[in-house]
C-alpha cells in the first residue's frame, strides 16, 4: 500500500465502469465522485482508463479523498498514462494492492482486484458498462458481500448502457443524482462511524485515523450545543455544523460511544442528560 492507510477505515463508495466510456459517461462519473466526495465519502476505484480515472479525478476535484485498488503491485502504475493521477491519489488517499511489489498487469489479476474493491466499499456505483464489462464483476461481488449496488441508466441505443440496465433488472438501484446514493447509504455510514469509534477506543496506535476523527469531533461542546434538546435529523445537524453528512455520522458515533448522544425514533439523534 502507498499513501494514508487510515482512508481504508472511512466510508467508501466504489465507482466503476467502462474503459472506453463516452464523454457523457465520463462527465457523470466525475460529477458523482465530486458531489459524493464533498459529502464526506471516500471514492474508490481501480485506476483504469475511462470511468475509473474520471471517478478518481472527480474525488480529487472536491478536495475529498480517494482510494485506488489496483491489479498490479502498488509500485506499478497501469495504465502508464495515469502516473500523475496515481501520484495525486497517494498524496490525498491511498493506492492499495493485493499483489507483491513489481507485479505487472495480467488479465487474471483484475477479477480479484474487483472483488477487493467491492469488499472495501459500502456500495458500488456502475456508470456505463457493456454486457461483459469487468465492472459487472465488481457489482456482483458487491451483491454477494451484501453491499448496495447502484447503476446509472442510459440510452437504449448506447451499448455501454446495457450492463447498467442488466444490473437494474437484477435489483440494482437506479440512480440519477448523488443524493439518492447518500440516502441509501446513510445507515451504513452511521454504522461504520460507530465501528471506527470502537476501533479507536481499543487501538491507540491508529494515530493517523485518530487525527482524522479528531478533526470531526474536536469540540464536543459545540456538537452538543448544535444538537439542542430535541431530536434532530443527521442532515439538519450537518447544516448546523457546516460539515459533510459522513463526517457528522462519524462524530455522532464517537459521542454515542461516550454516552452523550443516542439514536431516537425515525432515524433522529438526541442529546442525553449530562
N, C-alpha and C positions, 0 to 999 in steps of 0.2 A: 504494500500500500504506500502511496505517496500523498502527502497533504495532511489534513486535520481529521484524525480518526473519530473525533467527537461528533462529526457530522453524521456518522452512521447511527448514532443514538437518537437523532432528532427525526421528526415525522417527514417521511419521503413520499413523493409521488413519482412513479416511473412514467416517462413519456417516450413512446417508441413508434416506429412506423417505417415507411418505405425509404430505401436509399435513393431511388430515382424519383423523388417526390416532385409534385407540381409546385409552382410558385405559390399557389393558394394554400397548399398543404404546409409548406414551409412557414408561411405567414401565420397560419393557425397554430402551429406548434410553438412558434416564438411568442405569440400573444398569450397562449395559455400558460406557458412557462413563466413569462414575466409577471402575469397577474397572480398566479399561484405562489410564485416566489415572493412577491410583495406582500402576500397574505401570511407568509411565515413558513410555507412548506419548502423543504429542500427538494429540488428537482433532480431526479436521477435518470440516466440514460446510458447508452452503450458506446458513445463516441464515434459511431459510424457516420458515414456520409448521409445527407438528407435530413430526415426528421430528427434523428438523434442530435446532430450538430446544431440544428435550429433550436432544439429544446435547451441544450446547454447554454447557447448564446442568449436565449431569452431570459434564463435564470440569472445570468451574469448582468444583463441589461437592468434587471430590477434591483441590483445590489444584494440579491439573495445568494444562497449557497447552492452548489450543485455537486453531484457525485457521478463519476464515470465508472461503470463496471465494464472492464474490457476482456476480450478473449485472447489476449496476449500476455506476456509478462508486463508488470507495471512500468518497466523501463522501455518498453517498445510501443511506439505510437502508431496506430493503424486506423485510418489511412494516414500516410505521412503528411498530407496537407493539413492535418489537424494538430500539428506540433504546437503552434501558437495557442490554439484553443486549449490543448491539454495543459500547457503551462499556466494559463489563466485558471483552469479548474483546480490545479494543485494549489495555487495561491489562494483560492477562495472556497475550496471544498476539499474533495478527496478523489483520488484515482485508485480504484480497487481491482485486484485480480486474484483469481483462484489458482493461477499458474505461476511456475517459477520464473525468476528473472531471466531475461533472454529468450523466453518462449516467443516464437514467431507466429503470425496468424495462420490458423488451419481451420478448415470448414467444420471439423468435428468439435472444435472448442466453443463455437458460438451458441449452440443449444444450451450448453452448461452455463455459459455467461448469461443467457437469457433467464434461466431458472434462478440464478443468484440475484439478478436484478429484480425479479418479481418477489423473491423472498425478503429482500431488504425494505421493500416499499409497503405502504398501507394500501395502495391501489395502483392500477396500471391504466394509462390512457393511451389508446391507439389512434393515431392521426394518419390516415392513408395507409392502406396495406392491401397488397394483392392476395389472391387466393392461397399462395404458397409462401407468403412473407414470413420471415423469422419473427416478426412482431406478434404473429399469432401464437408462436410457441411461448413467448413471454406472457401473453394474455391467458392462455390455457394453463400455464404454470401458476399464474395468479389465482385462477379459479380453483385449482387443486389445493392451493395453500390457504384458501379462504379469504383472499384479497378482493376488494372491489375492482371491477373491470368496467371501464368506460370506453366509448367509441364515438368518434365524430363522424356523422353521416356525410355523404357526398352525392354527386350526380350519378344517376344510373348509367350515364354514358362514360364515366370515368372508371377504368379497370382497377384503379387503386382505391376505389370505394368499396369494392366487393368484399374484401376481407373485413372491413368495418361493419358492413351490412350483415355479413355472416355472424359476426360476434353479437350483434344486436338481436338477431333471430335466436341465438343461443342463450340470451339472457343478459348480455352486457347492457349497461345503462347508456342510452343515447344522451349525449350532452352537447349543448350549444354555447355554454359560457362557463367561466371558472367558478362562478357562484354555485352552480349545480354540483360541482365536484366537492367544494368545501362543505356544502350541506350534507352530502352523503358521507363524508369522512369525519364530520365533527366529533362523533362519539369515539371513533378510533383515535383521533388526535388527542382527545382528553385522556383516554386510557393510556396512551403511550407517554403522555406527560407525567402521569402518576407512576408508571413503571420506572421512568427515568428518575423521578424524585426518590423512589425507594432504592434504586441502584446507587444514587449519590449518597444516600444516608448510610449505605452499607460499605461503600468503597470510597474512602477519602483520597485515593490515589488518582482518580479520574479528574485531574486538575483542569484539563482543557475544557471538559464538559461542565465542570463546576463553574468555571469562569463564564461560560455561555449562559448558564441558568442564572448566575448571579446578576447578570445584566437585565434579566427579565423580572427579577424579584428583589432588586437592590433595596427597596424601601417598603417593607411590609405595611407600614402605617398608611402610605399613600394608597396601596391596593385596598386595604380595609375601608379607608375613607371613601374611595370610589364605589365600593360595593354598597355602602349605606346600610340601612337596617331593614330593607325589604328585598325579597328575592329578585334577582336580576339575570337577564339573558347574557350569554357569552358575548354576543355581538354588541350589546349595549355597553358592557364593560370595556370591550375593545375600543369603542368610540370614546368613552370617557377617559381612557388611559392613553389614547392615540397609539395603540400597539396592534400588531397583527393578531388575528384570531388564534393562530397556532401558538404564538408566544404567550397570550393570555391563558390558554388552556394549560400550558406547562407551568406557569406561575401559580395558577389555582391548584394544580396538583401538589405543588410544594406546600401551599397554605393548608390544603386539606390534610396532608400528611402531618402537619404540625397541630392539627385540631383547631384551626382558626376559621375555616370555612367548611361548608358541607353542600352536597347536592340536594336540591329541592325538587318537588314535583314539576313535571313539564320541562325538564332539562335545564332548570334555572339553578343559580348558585346563591347561597345566602351566608352572611356573616354569622358566626357563632358568638355567644356571650363571652366576654373576657373572663 
